[in-house]
Amino acid sequence: MNLLYLTPQLPFPANSGGKIKSFKMIQYLSEHYDLSLGCLIKEDQSLHITKFLNEVNVKKIYSEIVDKPRSLKNYLLSYFSQKPLSVYRNFSASFEQEISKIIYDYDVVFVDHFLMFQYIPEDYKGRVLLHQHNAEYVMWSRYAELQQNIFLKVALKLESSRIRKYEKLICDEATMVLASPNDIVELEKLSPEAKFHETFHLGDDKLLQFYHPGFELENANLTYIGSLDWKANEDGLRWFIENVWEGVLFQNPSAKLNIIGKGASSDFNEFCNRFNNIEILGYVESLEEALMNSKVLIAPLRFGSGMKVKTINSLYTGIPLVTTSVGAEGIDIENGVHACIEDSVKGQIDSINKLIAERNSWELIGGEARELAKIKYTWKKNLNNLKEVIDGGSQICEHQIQGVREKYAA
């Protein structure tokens, strides 16, 4: 079977949640199908193409550098082009023309992220599988609710509405939509007639083999793992440091917070530098080594959608996690069993202090979390499920992509 995989970024090196998922899928699909890749590339990714191709068995690759910044100009142009801002920022007329020349040679097109659906020609009659990393409109709506600036709040709500309309159209048009369980709930509200299939956004399941010294570790250190160029991650950390951290230190004055992740802004660096017990480690070569001195992991997210890879990675390690309802959504974890799920400041403080002080709680939650991850959240199970979806409908479906652009503009 000939399969074309469209993705908005080169998923290499696979050092963030979205990239990990895309890379794992491409690697797996290239072993089972005649796979070609249509890929947009950011300016700083072009140096990695050769290394990436050494890791996968891709027959052909069609790529182009598309790196439009977030700016007022592009925001206004997105309205003129009648596309949501993020979709407009990932549009290239020349890439669209190139894809339109070759797409009819493929039985199945795998659209990785809603940003790439705009490259499906209206007269393409093959099967289109849409992989939603997030229910995007939910994420933008939640972000808008947190804003104090009324003008920014209104702008974000308008953008959420535009994305909502666009996501409905592409879910309606796709042969199948793959999404996390919680995102399916949200997307079904938009497109009740669409066909959905569960997929999990996982992390590095090699961490299931990670050895940790256990509760005997003689410190009270907390660790956060996540890309810092993702707004939801920085927002959650700021909230935690401003509201929760002091309560942890009151009971554990020697505690330290280690933040692992690339892309911290200069502003966030300055913010963290005000605390002598907080350190931004950036990207680390050995996550296992960095985790050896961690007593508790945190994921204090306040907005987002989809399954959070940082939460899944925490389950793999066997180190207890304190997160929020947003950080836990889509994952089959129970509060007080597999993790501590608290949205309030007091709940977060009490949970962290309890895990630092009580062996039984620490060992129960860490052990149950890892056992759940072994049973349900491994790449082998998830990718075999993906193959079943593709093979289960291998017949070419005689449907058309009915004028997405015209409908969106209406």
Summary of the structure (lengths in Angstrom):
residues: 410
radius of gyration: 21.7
end to end distance: 36.4
largest distance: 65.4
contacts: 1362
relative contact order: 0.12
helix: 51%
strand: 15%
